[in-house]
Amino acid sequence: MRLAIRIAVAAVLTAGPSGPAGPAAPPPPPPGPARTPAATAPGRAPAVTVDVDAAPTPAVAPGATPTPTPMTAPGATPAPMATPTPVASASSGATATATATLSTRTDHTVSLPPFGGRNTIPPWLKKVPSLRVLPLWPRQASHVRIFVHCPPKSNHALIGSTAFNLKGSRRLYREVGLGLSDRGLGHRAASISYFALPGFHEACLKCVKVTMNQQTRIRRIRVLGRDSTPLYVRRFSIWQFFD
């Protein structure tokens, strides 16, 4: 017994002091529960287990080339995407900077007027009254076409001329009324009598706004604009019906 103790002490003294012990290794994680495949009914495909933590991978059709996804470095600003320039149609209300493609036999592009379309009244002309009578040289016993533009606040127009007098009327000056649209536009026809005096006449336009009190039935007429245009009446000719 004493011999065994001496041999053990001698072995310890011979080995010498050992160095400091390093950090202990972390214990291994406990094993998780084993996944047991679900029972599959006879005649059905086996169930597939999907890991929800994994990033989804876009599907690629067979034979197609996958589109590479651009990678952005950390802290870098992504490049802006290019914006396509709109191309407007001539039938729609295109803006001044747009380019319109006309649907004709030979498709070509034109630049629309700077006030926003072919049927748009420019802002500087919305309040300007205008009168146009066609033709400018009518004959007796014929008709003329009247085109009127008044300020948008007007709701009625009066066109008068000595060329519009009727047969047997004592009034040499006759006025015809005309209703206006929301934009102040209107057109109508007027007759040139066989008894109208040949020569120069003047057609006068008067744009008015008519309001009426429904209780007292009193009308208030406010003139918003005036215009005039020359008119020349030619003598009656039977050949005007055979043009």
Disulfide bonds with the S-S distance in Angstrom:
Cys150-Cys207 1.95
